[in-house]
């Protein structure tokens, strides 16, 4: 495993375990960190991830997000709450 890939996957794991913080973009549903070499491998399974048609690309990302293949790259799952300064919090708290 390349050191860069290992570092990314370890970082994702630490965030998922609650060891490291992660800031979510206000528009994000899922946040994933995918090493570059893995992305090119994923294109073999989901070639439409690189489609120029936005609707096709969006559908491919939706399918990928729901697949078990996305699990190692997911930083978090869909979270409900209020986003303040890029951090998802409870509606009545921080």
C-alpha angles and dihedrals in degrees: 000000000000114000092238092053092047091049092052094048092046090050091052091050093050091051092048090050090051094245095116126037122241129198117215122212111242091244096046124113098172123012118208134179110205121183111233094242090051091050091058090049090050090054088067090059096035108025091169090069084087097041118138089217106088095209092051092046092048092050091049092051090048090052091047093048090054093047125092088239090075095057099091091051101046114109092187144345130246107301126195117215146081119305115222119175090345095305121113111228138166115286092248100032147038 
